Amino acid sequence: MGETLGRTVTRDNNPNPVWEEDFFFEAEEDDDGLHGTIVLDLYDEEVTKDEYVGSVRLDLESLSPEMLLRPIELPVAYKNDKRGQKLARGAPRARLALQLVATGKAFSSYALELAESEGIILDERSETVLVPVPDTEESLWVGLRFTRRSTQLLLLSTADPKAAPNPAVWYDLAYSGSRSLRVERLQYRKPVKMLGLKVWSELRATNVPLDAKLSKVRIVERERRLVDTLDPADVLVGHGYMIGMPFLAAVKELSKRPTVHVDAPAQAIWIRMDPNQPQPAQLLQLDYADQRLSRDTAEVVAPVDDASPGSKKGTSGGGGGRKGDEDKFPALRICSTSSDLNKGYELAFFGDGGRAAAGPIVTVSEAFRRPKPVLDGLYDIVHTVELRDAFVGEALEEIGLGCYELMKASRTWRLGKLLDAATGGELGDIDEGGYGNGGGRDGAEGKDFLGGNGNAGDLIRSWLSCIPCMAPPRADGYLEEEQAEGGDKKGGRLPKRKEREDGRDKGRQHDSHGGGDRDHRGGSGSRIRSSSSFGTESGGTSLPPAPPSRRIGTASGRLANPSNGSGGGGGASGGGALTHRGSVGAAVSVGSSAGRSSGLATYNNTRMKYMSKS
C-alpha cells in the first residue's frame, strides 16, 4: 500500500470536469527509469458517503523519457458490480487525462547528502531542509519544504520585529526564473516553536517550478520606507458593500457606481481605488470564486515541536492547521496597476491584528515580471496582495495597508551556494552584497537544482522566463506626478503617515506580514459531483533507504465525458509549472492617501446584516 497524495476539488454538475491541480510524490529511479504506480480514484460525492465510480492506473515504468511531459489519456476502469456495469454502459469511452510535468530532486536525496552536515536542520516528518543565513546570528533560516501539493522555498525569522535595531530592514525571497513569484507571509503575535526554533515570521514561495536552479533563488535584505497608507474598508463603505453580501447582492449594490467592474464568469468584483486617475494605481478585488470553491485554509498554523529525532535540533515540525470562516466571504485583494505611480513602490499589510488575531496575520503577495492584463485588457496589474480572513472579526480595523518605497538591496545570498557550503561544512561569509555594488544579480550559478530532469527543465524554463521584481525607486518622480494630479495629496501624505504610526501599536512599524496556503476541497450542495483522489502503489515509503530518488509533479487533467458515452478529451489541463496556476492576482500600490476611515464604524455596524444570511 502506497501513500495517499490527497484529493482534488469537487466539480459540480459537470459531465466533463477539469481540475488543473498538481500533486507531488517521490519515486525511485535507476538506469531503467522511474518505478512505481499512480492510482487515481474517481468519486461521486454524496451527502452521506461518496460513491466510488472507478479508477485509472499509470505505471511509471511504462513511460519512456519522451512521454514524461506529454498529456496521457487513460481509460476509466469502473468498479466490478451492477452499478459499475451501468456506468460503463453510459460512458464506455470515458478517459481521464493527466500529465507528469517535471521531475526533481527529492527530500530523501537532500537527507542523504546533508546527513553528516553540522549546523543545519533536517526534519523528516515535515520533509524540511533549513540552513542558517550567514552573518545573521542564526536569526534567519532558509531552505525547502516538500509537501504533497507544492514544493516551497522557506524563510524563517527568529528575531522579534518589535526589538529589531532597525525595524525598516525587510527580508524577502526572489527567484529569477519565473514570470511571477507568489509569496505567502505569516507573522505571529508570539513566537511559535517550529523545528527547534522560536519563529516570529515565516515566508513561503509556493510557485517556484520543480526543476528550478537553486542558484537563482536569492534571499534579499533591504530597507523599506513607509510613504502612505490606504484604507480598503473606506473604499468598501463608500461603495455600499457590507460584510456577508452574497455575490448577486454585491453586484446589484456596487454596480451602481461607475468605478466598479463586474467579471461575472470569474465571480469577481473590481473597484477603482482612486477614481480621479485615468489609469488607477490600485484596484480592489472581491473574489467570490474562493467562496464558490469552498476553500480550506491549509497549514496556516506553524508546526509545533514534539521532540522527534528527525531534526538536527532534536525536534520536529508536523502538520496542523485551522479552519477559518473565509469560505463564507470573498477573498480581498489589492492590485497594483502598471501606473507610473507604482514604480519603486510596493503595498503590504501591517499590524498584529489586535484582539481579532487568534492566529498569525496571513498575507499573500505576487509580483509579475510583465504586466498581467485583467478585465479583458482594460487594466494591467504588476503586483497583488491579499489579506486572508479579511472579513473575519475586526481584521480590517486592526490591520493597516501601507505603501512602501523600496530601497536597493543591502545584502543578498543565493540558496544554491548556501546548500553547497552546508554540504562541504563551510557556511562562511558568502553574501553577495547589494544590487549594483559588485555583488550583482549575475553571479556564477551553482549546480543545485530543485529539480533535475533535463527535458522537463528546458520546457518549463522556456515557459517561465522573467524576474519578479519592481522597478528602481523613483520617489521624486512619484511626488512630482502627485503634484501634477492635485496639490492637496502631497500635503496630506506625511501627516497621515505620522498619525497612523503614532496612533497604532508599534508592531505595525515592523515587518508584520504573513502568508499561508490553501487547498481546494469540497463543493456546495449539488446533485452531480465528482472528485478524484490520488495515490501511489509499489513506490516504497516516502523516504527510500538508498539513492537516487526523484520528486515528481503530476497534473490532474480532465475527465472526458464520463456520463454521455462520447470518447476522447481535450488533453491534460495541467501544463505550466507544477504549482504555477493562473490565478487572477491581487495586490496594491501607491495611490490616494487615506487615514483611518470615519466610515469604518458604519462598516462594522452593518456587517451583521448579511452575515446572518450566509
N, C-alpha and C positions, 0 to 999 in steps of 0.2 A: 504494500500500500504506500503510495507516494504522498506528497504534501499537497494541501489544498491552497490554491492561489487566490481564491476569492470569487466574487460574483459580480456580474455586470449590473447596469441599470435595468430596471424593468420597463419595457416599452409597451404601451397600452394601445389596444385596438389597431394594431398594425400587422398585416399579414406578411410584410417584408421588412422586419425591423433592422435598423442599422445601429450598431453600438459604438464603434470607433473608440475602443478602450484598450489600454495596454496592461500587460501582466509580465512580471519578471520571474525568472526561475534559474536555478543552477543545473547544469548538465555536464556529465563527464565527457571528455574529448580525448581522442587518440589519433593515430595516423589514419584510421578508417573513418573519422568524422565524429559526430555527436552521437550520444547514446541516451535512450530514454523514450518515453511515450507521453504525449499530451492528450488528455481526455477533456472534451467539452461536453457537459451535460446541459440539455435544454429542458426548461421547466415552464409550465403554465401556472402562473401564480394564482392562488385561490385565497379566500379569506381565512379558511381553517388550516389547510395544508396544501402546499404547492404540489402540482401533479407532474411527475416525471414523464416527459414526452419521448426523449431519445437522446442519442449522443453521437459524437464523431470522435475518431481517434487519429492522431498523427504520430507515426513512428519516425523519430528523428533520424534513425539510421538509414531510412529510405530517401533522405534528402541529399541530393548532390549539391556541391558548392554553388552551382548556378541557380538552384531553386531557393536558396536562403532568403533572397529578397523579393521573391515573386509571390503574388497572391495565389493562394491554393484553395480550390473548392472541393469540399469533402461531402459525400452523401451522408444524410442523417440516418442512423440505424435506430429504428423505433423499438420500443420495448416489446417483448415477445409475449403478448397476451391479446385478448379480443380488442381492447382499447387501442393497442398499438397497431393491430391489423387495420382497424378502421381509419386511423390517422394515415397509415401508409397508402390506403386506397384513395384518400382525399388529396394527398400530396406525394405522389410516387417519386417525383424527381426533386424533392427538397434538398437544398445544398446549404452548407454553412461555409462562408469564406473567411479565411484568416491568413495572416502573413507573419513570418519571422522577419523582423526589420533590422536587426543587428545582433551581434554577439560581442561580449566584452569580458573584461577581467572580473572574476567573481570574488566575493568576500573571502572564500576559503583560500584563494591564491594569495591575497594580501596577508591572511593569517599565517600562512606558511613562510612567506618572505620576512615578515616582521616579528616572528615568534621570539627571536632572541634579542630584539632591539630593546634598549632601555629608554625610559622617559616618555613612552607613548601609551596610549590607551587602546586596547584591542578587546572589544566586547563581543563574544559570540552570540549571546542571547539577542541583542538588538542589531547584530551584524553592523557594528560601527567601528571605524578606524579614525583615531584622532592623534594629531601631533601638535606640540606647543609651537606657537609662533615666536620666533626668536626676538629677544630684546623687549618682551612684553611682561617679563617676570611671571610667566605662566598664567597670565590673566586672559589670554586669548588662545583658543584651541581651534584647529581647522582639520577637516577630514571628510570622510564619506560615510553615508548611512544607506544600507541596502534594504529596501522594503519590497513587498510583493507588488506594489503599484508604482513605484518610482525608485530611481537611484538619485540620492540627494547629495549635494555639496552642503557641508555643515560648518557653521562658525559659531562657537560658544564663547561667551564672555563671562568671566567670574568677577569682574570689577563692579563695585557698587556705583551706579551712574551718579548718585547724589553726592558721593565722596570723591569724584574724579577731580584731579588737579586742573584739568581743562575740559569743562563739560561740552565745549564745542567740537571736540575731536569725535570723529564718526568713522566706524569701520564698515566696510561693505565688501561684497563678493562681485567679481567681474569675470566675464568669460568672453573671449574674442572669437568665438566660433559659431555663433548662432544669431539669428535675426532678432531675437529678443531674449531677455533674461527675466525670469519670474522669481521673485524672492519673497518668501514668507518670513515675517518677523514676529517673534514672541518676546514681549517684555514683561517680566514677572515683578509683582509688587514686593515680594520677598524672595530671597534666593531659594532655589529648589535643588535637591540633591539629584545629580544625574551623572552616572558613570564615575562616581568618586569625586565629582566636582560640585561646588556650590555655584550654580549658574544663575545669573541675573537676566541674561538675554540670549536669544537663540535665533540664528538666521538659517534658512533652508532655501537653497536654489533648487527648484524642482523640475525645470525643463531643459536641463543640460543633456545633450544626446549621450547615449550609452557608450559610444566609441569616441568620446571627446578626449583630446590630448590634455592631460592634466598640467602640462607646461603652459597652457593657455589660460589656466584658471589662476586668478590673482586675488590676493587679499589686499585691499586698498585702505590706507589711513589718510584721512583728510579732515579739514575743518569746515564747518558749516556756519553760516551767519543768518539768523532769523531776520527777515526784512518785512514780513507781512503776515497777517493771519486772516483766514477765511472762515465763513460760518455756513456750513451746509444746512443746518437747521433753519437759519434765517431764510435761505432760498426756498426750502420746502414750505415754510409757513407762508411766505409771500405768494406762493402758487396754490395755496389751499389744500396742500397734502396733509393727511392725518395718518398717524401710525395705525397699521392694521387694514388700510384700504385694500380691497382686492383689486386686481388689475383693471377690470372694466370700470369700476367706480373711480379709480385713479385717472384713467383715461378720460372719462366723462368730465371730471372736475378740472384736471390740469390742461387738457387740450383747448380750453377756452383762451389760454394765453398764447400770444404769437411766439413766445420764446421756447415753446415746448414742441418736441418732435416725438412722434409715436412710431415705434417699429413693431407693428402687430405680429408679424411672423416670428420675430425673436423675443416677443413678450418683454419689451424694454421701453422705457420712457427716458428721453434725453431732455435736459433742461440747460439752457444757456445761462451761465452764472454771471456773466457781465453783458447784459443785453445791449448796452450802448456801443459795443465794439462791433465793427463789421465782420471781423473774424474773432470770435470769442476765445479768450485764453484758456478757459475751463468749461467743461461740460459735466454736469452731474447726471449720473445714470442710475435709474432704478431698474434693476434686472430681475424681473419676475420669473425668469426661466429657472433660477435656483429654487424658487418656491415650487414651481411646477414639477421639478425633478425630485423634490423632497430630499435634499441633500442631507448627509450626516457630517458632523464635524469630527474628523478622524485624527487621533493622536495629537490633540491640542495641548493637553497637559503633559508635562515632561515625564519621562520615566523616572521612577524612584528607586534608589539603591536597595538591593536586597542581599548584599554580601555574596553574590555569585562569584565563583572562581574565574569566570570568563574575562574579567577586566584586569589589566595590569595594576590598577589601583586597588584591586581586591573587591570591587563592587561591580554591579552590572545594572544596566537600564532595561526596563521592559516596556510593555505597551502602555495601555491606559488611555483614557480619553474622557470627554464629557459630551453629553447631549445638550445642545443649546436649543433655543427657541427660534433659530434662524429659519427653520423650514416654514414658519408662519409669515415671514416677512421677506421682501425682496432684498437682494444684495445692493448695498450702497457703494458706488464708485465715483471717484472724481477723475476726470480725464483731462490731461493737458494736450492742447492742440499744437499745431505747428506754428502758431503765432510767434512773432519775434520777441514778444514779451516773455516767453518761456525760456529763451536761450540762456544757459548758465544758471538756471534755477530749477528747483525740484520741490514738489509738495510732499509733506509727510505728516501723519498724525502724531500728536504728542500728549503726554499726561499719563497718570496712573489709574484713571478710571474712578477714583474716589470710592464711595460706598457701593457703586454699581459693579465694581470689578471683583467678582468672586474668583475669577481665573486670570490668566495673563491677558494683556492687551494684544490682540492679534490683527495685524495688517498684512496686506498682500500688495506688492508693487510690481509693475512690469514696465521695463523700458524697451522701446523699439528703436532699432538702428535706422530703419527707414519709416517714414510716416505711414500709419495704417489707416486706410480710408474707412469711414463709418457712415451710416445713413446714405448709402448709395453714392458715396464720394462727396457728400455735402461738406464734411469736415475730415481733417486728417489728425490723428492723435499720435503723440510721441511717447507718452508716459501715462500710466494709470496707477491709482492707489485705491485700495478697498479696505474698509473698516468692517471686520467681522462682528456680528451681533450688534450692529449699529443701532437697531431699533429695540434692543433689549434693555430694560431698566432705564437708567439715566445716562447711557453711554454718550449720546450726542451733547449732553450738557457738561459732562465731566471730561471729555476728551476734545482737544483742540486740533485744528488743522493749520499748519504753518507753511509758509513759503520760505525756502532757504536758498541763499546764494551758495553755489558750490565752488569751493576753492580748489586749487591744484593739489594733487595728492602729495603728501609729505613723505610717505614711505609705501612701498609695495613689496609683496612676497609672492612667489609662484608656488603653487601646491606641488607641482611635479618635483621641484628642487627640494622642497621640504621632505617629501617622501623618500627621495633618493638619499638625502642626508640621514634620515632615520634608518634606512636600510644599512647604510655604512657606519652608523653610530656616530655621526658628526653633525649634530644640529648646532651649527655655529651662527655667526653673523652673516646671513646671506640675503638680507633685504636689499632691494634694488634701487632704493631712493625714489624720489618723486618723478612724475612725468616731466620731461623736458630738462631734467637735471643730470642726464647721463645714465640714469637707471633704466629709463625708457620702456616703451611698450614692446620693443622688438628684440628682447633678449633671446639668447640661444634656447631653443626648445629642447626639453628633455625627452626621455624615452617613455615616460609613463603615460599610459592610456587608461581612461575609464573603460574603454572598450578596445577590441583588438582585431576584429575581422577586417581584412583589407578591403574587400569589395563593399561591405556594408559601410565602412568608413568613408570611402570615396564617394559613394552615393549620397550619404547623409550630409557630408561636408559640402557637397555641391548644392544641397537644398538650403543649408544654413550657413550663411557666408558673411555675416555682419556683426559689428561690435555694439553691444547695448550700452551706449554712454550718451551723456548730454554734451552739448556744445560748451566751449570755454566760457568762463564768467564774463558778463557784459553789464555790470551794474550801472555804469554811466549811461549806456545806451538805453537801459530799461527806464531809468529815471527821466531821461530826455523824452522818450516816447510817451511816458505818462503825462509829462507836462504838455506835450502836444495834444493829447487826448482831452485833458481837463486839468486846470490848475489846482483844484481842490484835492486831488488824490494825493499828491506828494505831501501836502501839508498834513494830511491825516494819518500818514503811514507810521511815522516813528512814535508819535504819542500813543497810537492804538497798540503798537507793539509793546511799549512801556507799560501800558495799562494791563495788557494780558500777562506780562511777565511778573508784575508786582501783585496782581490780584489773584493769581493762581498758585498752587503749591509749587515748590522749587523743582519738583520732579519733572515738570514739563520743560524745563530748560535743558534737560539732558537727553540722551539718546533713548527715548522711550518709544520703542517700536515693537511690533510683534508680527508674527506670521503663522500660518497654520496650514493644514492640508485636509481636504475633504474628499471623500469618495462618494460616488453616486450610488444610491441604493433605493430600492422600493419603488412604489408608484401609488397613485391615488385610485380610489375605487372605480375600476372599470371591469368590464366582463372579460375581454380578451387581453391577456397579459402574458408576456414571455420574457424569460431571462435566461442567462447562461451562467454556469459555474465552470471554473477552470481547475484542473488538477493535473498532476503528473503521476506516472507509474514507472516502475523499474528504473528510477533515476537515482536511487540511493537516498541518503539523508541530505540535508541541506549543507552539510559540511563533510565532503568526501575526504577520506583519510589520506589520499595521495593526489598530487597534482598531475596533470593540469585540469582545471575545470573552467567552464565558461558561464557567464551570466547572460541569459538570453532574454530578449524582449519579444513578445508576441502581441500582435494587434488583433483584437477580435473584429470580425467583419460584419457581413450582413447575412441574414437568413433569406434565402431566395424562395419565395412563395411556398411556405410550409402548409398552407391551408387550401390553395386552389389548384394545386397539381401542376402548374406550369413550371418548367425547369429553368436552370441557369441562374445567373445572378450578375450583378454589376461589378464583380471583382471585390477584393478586400478593401475595406474602407479605412484601414489603419493608416499606413503611409506616414511620411514625415518622420521627425524624430520620435523616439519612443514615448516621451512624456510631453511632447510639444503639441498640444491640442489648440485648435484655432479658436480659443475663447475670445469673445468680444471684450477688449481690455477696458481698464478704467484707471484713471489716475488724475493728477491735477497739476497745477502750475501757478504762475504768478497772476493775479488778476486784480479785481477790485478789492480794496481794503475794507475790512469789516470788523467791528468789535463784537462783543458778546451780544447776541440779538435780544432786543427788548421784546420780541415776539415769541421767545422761547417758552415763556410761561404759558402762553396760549397754546403753543405747540404741545407741551406736556399735558395741559389740562384737557385737551380734546382728543388725546391719543386713545383713550379707552373706548371711544365711540365705535370704532371699527374693530378693535381688538376682541370685543365680545362676539363679533360675528365670524372670527377666523376659525 
